[in-house]
């Protein structure tokens, strides 16, 4: 009888361990997705995040390759360079803000919303 109870206890512990290790939707990075926006002059910005990492940047009139990417504040603040110039993004689960050089080289900030 004791052996049967121990076996059941061991099986239950194994099942809890296995299922507890499986990822759930609640474990997904909250800052994954797309954020985009435009200012009154029609200047546009869009960024994409996958697994908490910056994957896409659309700035001004083209997709750009972000370089020298640094994350802080749990990934909610991202510093990087576009075409060798400093850019930053700050994100919340529903909004964002991107600052990068405008066409004239001066910093331009675009408010964004999550798609």
C-alpha positions in Angstrom: 0.0 0.0 0.0 2.8 2.4 0.9 4.6 1.7 -2.4 1.4 2.5 -4.4 1.0 5.8 -2.5 4.6 6.7 -3.1 4.3 5.9 -6.8 1.2 8.2 -7.1 3.0 11.0 -5.3 6.1 10.6 -7.6 3.9 10.7 -10.7 2.0 13.7 -9.5 5.2 15.6 -8.7 6.6 14.7 -12.1 3.4 15.9 -13.8 3.5 19.2 -11.9 7.1 19.6 -12.8 6.6 19.0 -16.5 3.5 21.1 -16.9 4.8 23.9 -14.7 7.8 24.2 -17.1 5.6 24.7 -20.2 5.3 28.3 -21.4 1.9 29.9 -21.2 0.4 32.9 -23.0 0.8 34.8 -19.7 4.6 34.3 -20.0 4.8 36.0 -23.4 6.9 39.2 -23.5 4.4 42.0 -22.9 6.3 44.3 -25.3 6.1 42.1 -28.4 4.2 43.5 -31.4 4.2 46.6 -33.6 3.9 50.2 -32.6 3.5 53.0 -35.1 2.6 56.7 -35.5 2.9 59.9 -37.5 3.3 63.6 -36.8 1.2 66.4 -38.3 3.7 66.7 -41.2 3.2 63.1 -42.1 6.6 61.9 -40.9 6.1 58.2 -39.9 7.7 55.7 -37.5 7.0 52.1 -36.8 8.9 49.5 -34.8 8.5 45.8 -34.3 9.4 43.7 -31.3 9.7 39.9 -31.1 10.7 38.1 -28.0 11.4 41.4 -26.3 14.0 42.4 -29.0 13.8 45.2 -31.6 13.4 43.6 -35.0 12.1 46.3 -37.4 12.4 50.0 -37.7 10.6 52.1 -40.2 11.6 55.8 -40.0 10.8 58.7 -42.3 10.5 56.9 -45.6 12.2 53.6 -45.4 13.0 50.5 -43.3 16.2 51.0 -41.5 18.6 48.6 -39.8 19.1 49.4 -36.1 22.6 49.0 -34.8 24.3 49.1 -31.4 21.0 48.2 -29.7 20.9 48.6 -25.9 17.9 47.7 -23.7 17.1 49.1 -20.3 14.1 49.3 -17.9 13.1 45.7 -18.7 13.2 46.4 -22.5 10.8 49.4 -22.2 13.7 51.8 -23.2 15.8 51.0 -26.3 18.8 53.0 -27.4 20.3 52.3 -30.9 21.7 54.0 -33.9 20.1 54.5 -37.3 22.5 55.4 -40.1 25.1 56.1 -37.4 22.9 58.6 -35.5 21.4 58.1 -32.0 17.8 57.0 -31.7 15.6 56.0 -28.7 12.3 54.2 -28.2 10.3 54.1 -25.0 7.4 51.6 -24.9 4.4 50.7 -22.8 2.1 47.8 -23.6 -0.1 50.2 -25.5 1.9 53.3 -26.5 5.4 54.3 -27.5 7.6 57.2 -28.4 10.5 57.2 -30.9 13.1 60.0 -31.1 15.6 59.9 -34.0 17.2 62.4 -36.5 14.7 64.0 -38.9 15.6 64.7 -42.5 17.3 67.9 -41.4 19.4 66.0 -38.8 17.7 67.5 -35.8 16.0 65.1 -33.3 12.3 64.4 -34.1 9.9 62.6 -31.7 6.9 60.6 -32.9 4.2 59.3 -30.5 3.2 55.8 -31.4 0.4 53.4 -30.5 0.5 49.6 -30.5 -1.2 48.0 -33.5 
